[in-house]
Amino acid sequence: MKKQDRRLRRKRGIRKKITGTTVKPRVSVYRSNRHIYVQAIDDELGKTLCSMSDREAGVKRTREGALAVGEKLGEKLKKAKIKEAVFDRNGYIYHGVVQGIADGIRKAGIQV
């Protein structure tokens, strides 16, 4: 199995267990080699409520940059009157950039 296949297998197991609603959306993280992308998704309606990336935030793909991306997404969620969310690490290890995003969202006052 390739590294990508192992991640996708973990992702399927995670997605069986968590779903997002309008009140408590799923915050999904995608990490490419150059950038990080995060979006809050309502799985019942199949809609993205809000999104953020390191390009949009104007930061680099580091843990500190991920913290800023998480904070900005948290502010967007606050404006949408969302107080809590479900964190979907998308099969990635909860470490570094992925952990930074979650910490940033929590720092903004959203319960993840």
C-alpha angles and dihedrals in degrees: 000000000000122000091253091051091052090051092050090049090053089046092056091052092050094047091054089063105039134054133169128233133190091262096040110025126193112251106212123195126205120186122192125180091265108025146026125224128191130184137177109225133194102209094189092063095026092234135133107232096192139339142197137187136186088250091056092045092047096233136120126257097264133115090263090049090050089052089055092047090051092049092050092048088049090054090051090050090050090053088052087053094245114147102179139025142182114246116226110192088188095226095307121128112263093245139103114349095012092051090045091057092051091047091050092052090050090048089056089058102259116132108234 
